[in-house]
Amino acid sequence: MGVRTDTDMAPDPALLMLAGDWHGNLPWAESVIRHAADRDVDTILQLGDFGYWTDDPATDEYLSTVDDLLESSGIRLYWIDGNHEDHTRVDDWTDAYRHPRVRYLPRGFRWQWWGLTWMSVGGAMSVDKHYRLEGESWWPGEELTDADVEYASRDGGVDVIVSHDCPRGVDIPGVGPDTKGGARGNWPADILAEAQRHREKLAAICSATTPAWLYHGHYHIPYTGSLAATTVRGLGHDRSTLADNVHIITRDDLGATP
């Protein structure tokens, strides 16, 4: 992943909705956006596995429909990359010109909302990649690189991290040595070890930046946990419920000063 800092950030949200995995599920995305509009949400921050897949008519329809609904609802959407995105082209995000209400937040990007420093940290490891087809349902580049970790760990405090994966050391309900998220089953030991190593990268970033809050997707489980002084919240996915997939917050919820 390259380093980009030219993302067009809107002013502070009045009401922010965080959303877990969508997996390119257009009916689900539409239901979340309508749910947000009904609650006067003006900004959605989607936590990866957004659905930025191969450049084809289906992906274009997904992005165009999402953008049109955002426009009609007066909502702006930001997304970070999950493991299930086309990483061969996510760095060259040009769809912002065709879909101006949709913005990609690169790995390690920092910005200010509500007087707090936020940082996006996309990426994760697919435990099922051996079942997927490279270039169609799995793409190299899904994992954080050492350069990504170094950049995200640079000097300067961070108040809120939005990530796809979860740092190692956080107790995720239902995630043990042979589970991953809601998909219970046996996975090869080397794959599970690889996934744990990726979580260690997130833990290193948290150790360097000491955020007060971290929100993530990927595991498809809504829960609240902790890592040292960081409150960690995971969100559900597009096959759960709206209550599990989204979390609405205001500046007061994070203790931000006016």
Secondary structure as the mmCIF struct_conf table of DSSP 4:
data_model
#
loop_
_struct_conf.conf_type_id
_struct_conf.id
_struct_conf.beg_label_comp_id
_struct_conf.beg_label_asym_id
_struct_conf.beg_label_seq_id
_struct_conf.end_label_comp_id
_struct_conf.end_label_asym_id
_struct_conf.end_label_seq_id
HELX_LH_PP_P HELX_LH_PP_P1 MET A 9 ALA A 10
BEND BEND1 PRO A 11 PRO A 11
HELX_LH_PP_P HELX_LH_PP_P2 ASP A 12 PRO A 13
BEND BEND2 ALA A 14 LEU A 15
STRN STRN1 LEU A 16 ALA A 19
TURN_TY1_P TURN_TY1_P1 HIS A 23 GLY A 24
HELX_RH_AL_P HELX_RH_AL_P1 LEU A 26 ASP A 38
TURN_TY1_P TURN_TY1_P2 ARG A 39 ASP A 40
STRN STRN2 THR A 43 GLN A 46
BEND BEND3 GLY A 48 GLY A 48
BEND BEND4 THR A 54 ASP A 56
HELX_RH_AL_P HELX_RH_AL_P2 PRO A 57 SER A 73
TURN_TY1_P TURN_TY1_P3 GLY A 74 GLY A 74
STRN STRN3 ARG A 76 TRP A 79
BEND BEND5 ASN A 83 GLU A 85
TURN_TY1_P TURN_TY1_P4 HIS A 87 ARG A 89
HELX_RH_3T_P HELX_RH_3T_P1 VAL A 90 ASP A 92
HELX_RH_AL_P HELX_RH_AL_P3 ASP A 95 ARG A 98
TURN_TY1_P TURN_TY1_P5 PRO A 100 ARG A 101
STRN STRN4 VAL A 102 TYR A 104
TURN_TY1_P TURN_TY1_P6 ARG A 107 GLY A 108
STRN STRN5 ARG A 110 TRP A 113
TURN_TY1_P TURN_TY1_P7 TRP A 114 GLY A 115
STRN STRN6 LEU A 116 VAL A 121
TURN_TY1_P TURN_TY1_P8 VAL A 127 ASP A 128
HELX_RH_3T_P HELX_RH_3T_P2 LYS A 129 TYR A 131
BEND BEND6 ARG A 132 ARG A 132
STRN STRN7 GLU A 134 GLU A 134
TURN_TY1_P TURN_TY1_P9 GLY A 135 SER A 137
STRN STRN8 TRP A 138 TRP A 138
TURN_TY1_P TURN_TY1_P10 PRO A 140 GLY A 141
BEND BEND7 GLU A 143 GLU A 143
HELX_LH_PP_P HELX_LH_PP_P3 LEU A 144 THR A 145
HELX_RH_AL_P HELX_RH_AL_P4 ASP A 146 ALA A 152
TURN_TY1_P TURN_TY1_P11 SER A 153 SER A 153
BEND BEND8 ASP A 155 GLY A 156
BEND BEND9 ASP A 159 ASP A 159
STRN STRN9 VAL A 160 SER A 163
BEND BEND10 HIS A 164 ASP A 165
TURN_TY1_P TURN_TY1_P12 ARG A 168 GLY A 169
TURN_TY1_P TURN_TY1_P13 PRO A 173 GLY A 174
TURN_TY1_P TURN_TY1_P14 PRO A 177 ASP A 178
STRN STRN10 THR A 179 LYS A 180
TURN_TY1_P TURN_TY1_P15 GLY A 181 GLY A 182
STRN STRN11 ALA A 183 ARG A 184
BEND BEND11 GLY A 185 GLY A 185
HELX_RH_AL_P HELX_RH_AL_P5 ALA A 189 THR A 209
BEND BEND12 ALA A 212 ALA A 212
STRN STRN12 TRP A 213 HIS A 216
BEND BEND13 HIS A 218 TYR A 219
STRN STRN13 TYR A 223 LEU A 227
TURN_TY1_P TURN_TY1_P16 ALA A 228 ALA A 229
STRN STRN14 THR A 230 GLY A 234
TURN_TY1_P TURN_TY1_P17 ASP A 238 ARG A 239
BEND BEND14 SER A 240 SER A 240
HELX_RH_AL_P HELX_RH_AL_P6 LEU A 242 ASN A 245
STRN STRN15 VAL A 246 ILE A 249
HELX_RH_3T_P HELX_RH_3T_P3 ARG A 251 LEU A 254
TURN_TY1_P TURN_TY1_P18 GLY A 255 GLY A 255
#
